[in-house]
């Protein structure tokens, strides 16, 4: 079983480039984002929180309509990780800019980590 697992991992490594620089030009790069509780996170229901959440959802819809977001959704376990995003952008810097433009990130309720 160990040989099969090792061979599978090696085959996967050979099939999947390690960096975007190694990607063939006809392939699309995606960036995985994790929404996490930010320094100003609060579960308390307030008008300010509602307005921030409405802005957050409008931002997600705008990214979706622009073709920059492939997937977004909340995590239901009420942990530190609040949701996931998959960005379709040319660079991680563009994904960073989109994440930073989120009203919930601007307000400090959420932070986003990005991974190629």
C-alpha distance (Angstrom), angle and dihedral (degrees) to the residues before:
residue distance angle dihedral
X1 . . .
X2 3.82 . .
X3 3.81 91.7 .
X4 3.78 90.9 51.9
X5 3.82 92.0 49.8
X6 3.81 92.0 47.3
X7 3.80 92.0 47.8
X8 3.81 90.7 48.4
X9 3.80 92.5 51.2
X10 3.80 91.2 47.5
X11 3.80 91.3 49.9
X12 3.78 90.6 48.9
X13 3.81 91.2 49.5
X14 3.78 90.9 51.1
X15 3.81 91.7 48.0
X16 3.82 97.5 46.0
X17 3.81 119.5 57.6
X18 3.80 115.5 -128.5
X19 3.81 95.2 -136.3
X20 3.78 138.3 25.0
X21 3.83 87.8 -113.0
X22 3.81 88.8 65.7
X23 3.81 93.2 50.7
X24 3.80 117.3 112.0
X25 3.82 110.7 -111.2
X26 3.81 93.5 -113.5
X27 3.83 94.1 58.1
X28 3.79 125.2 93.2
X29 3.79 120.5 -128.4
X30 3.80 118.0 -142.5
X31 3.77 128.0 -164.8
X32 3.79 120.6 -146.7
X33 3.78 115.8 -143.7
X34 3.77 129.5 -165.6
X35 3.80 119.0 -157.3
X36 3.78 109.7 -147.3
X37 3.79 134.6 179.0
X38 3.79 109.5 -81.7
X39 3.81 130.6 -147.2
X40 3.82 91.4 -89.6
X41 3.82 95.5 46.6
X42 3.79 115.8 141.8
X43 3.77 132.1 165.1
X44 3.81 90.2 -154.8
X45 3.80 111.2 118.2
X46 3.81 108.8 -125.8
X47 3.82 134.4 153.0
X48 3.83 88.5 -109.6
X49 3.82 91.6 54.1
X50 3.81 90.4 48.2
X51 3.82 91.4 51.6
X52 3.82 91.6 48.0
X53 3.81 91.3 48.7
X54 3.82 91.1 49.0
X55 3.83 89.1 51.8
X56 3.81 90.5 46.9
X57 3.80 91.7 53.5
X58 3.84 92.1 45.5
X59 3.82 88.9 51.9
X60 3.81 91.4 51.4
X61 3.83 90.4 49.0
X62 3.83 91.1 49.7
X63 3.83 91.7 50.7
X64 3.81 89.5 48.5
X65 3.81 92.8 50.3
X66 3.82 90.4 47.7
X67 3.82 90.3 54.0
X68 3.82 92.5 -117.4
X69 3.79 95.8 113.7
X70 3.80 123.7 59.6
X71 3.79 99.0 175.6
X72 3.79 137.7 4.5
X73 3.75 132.1 169.3
X74 3.77 146.3 143.1
X75 3.78 126.5 -102.6
X76 3.80 112.6 -126.3
X77 3.81 101.3 -151.8
X78 3.84 95.2 85.6
X79 3.82 91.6 -129.1
X80 3.80 131.1 134.9
X81 3.81 90.4 -78.6
X82 3.81 106.6 75.4
X83 3.81 102.6 178.5
X84 3.77 149.2 -27.1
X85 3.80 134.2 -115.0
X86 3.78 132.9 -171.1
X87 3.79 112.3 -156.4
X88 3.81 124.2 -159.7
X89 3.80 101.0 -154.1
X90 3.78 135.0 136.4
X91 3.81 94.0 -122.1
X92 3.77 139.6 21.9
X93 3.83 86.7 -122.0
X94 3.81 89.9 62.3
X95 3.81 89.9 49.9
X96 3.83 87.9 49.4
X97 3.80 91.4 51.8
X98 3.80 91.6 49.9
X99 3.81 90.6 48.4
X100 3.82 91.8 48.0
X101 3.82 91.3 51.4
X102 3.82 91.3 61.0
X103 3.85 109.7 112.1
X104 3.84 90.6 -138.4
X105 3.82 90.2 54.6
X106 3.81 92.0 45.4
X107 3.82 89.0 51.2
X108 3.82 91.7 49.6
X109 3.81 94.0 -119.1
X110 3.80 90.6 116.4
X111 3.79 138.2 22.7
X112 3.79 124.6 -161.0
X113 3.79 127.9 -145.4
X114 3.81 117.3 -162.1
X115 3.77 129.3 -153.7
X116 3.84 129.4 -177.8
